[in-house]
Amino acid sequence: MRIIGPNFSVNLTVRGGEVAIASRPVRYMEGWPLARVLALAQRWNWRVELDDYERAVGERPSGAAQRSTT
């Protein structure tokens, strides 16, 4: 996942519907559910680029099945 703001561009790794790894300056988002990240990005008018898995997780209700990492 990539977030692009007015003065930054960062990558985040999403696993199990949560941010597993986040780059500076958004490292505070580690552990956040994807829906919370998307809500903040919308609030601040940041552009978000998602892959198909991240898009599907963002549309699922909380607690839905998770993707296997094996």
N, C-alpha and C positions, 0 to 999 in steps of 0.2 A: 504494500500500500504506500502511496506517496501523497503527502500533503504539500500544497504549494500556496504560500502566502505572499504578501507584498514584498517582503525582504528575505524570504527563506524558502527552502525546499528540503523536506526531510522524508526519510524512509522509515516505515514501521513494519515489523513482522507480526502477523496475526496468527495465533494458534488457538484452537478451541473457542473461537469467538472473542478472544481477549488479546490485547496488545502484549506480546511477549518481549519484544525488543523495540526500543524507540531511540532515535538519534537526538542529539541536542538540536534545538532548544526545547523539544517536547518530551524529554525523558520522563517527566512527571506522569505521562500517560501510561507508563508500563503498568499492566494489571487492569487497566480500564476495559470495560466491555466495548466492542466495536460501535455499538449504537451511541454510546456516550461521546466517543471521538467524533462520529459523524455529526452529532448535534452541535458540538462546539465548533466544528469546522463550518457548519452552516451559519451559526451565529456570527462568526467573524468573517464570513464570506471568503473562506479559503477554498481553493479548488482541491478536490480529492480524486485520485486515480485508484480504482480498485480492480483486482483480478476477478475472475468469475466466482471463485470460492468466497472471497471477501464480500462480494456483492450479495451472494446467497445468504451468508451469515447475517449481514446487515438487515436483510428482509425477514429473517426468522425471529419468532418470539424468543425471549430469554429462556435458557434451559433446554433448548432443542438439541438434537443430536449433534455431536461434534465430528469433525473430520479426523480420520486415523492418520497418524504421522508415520506409520510403518509402510 
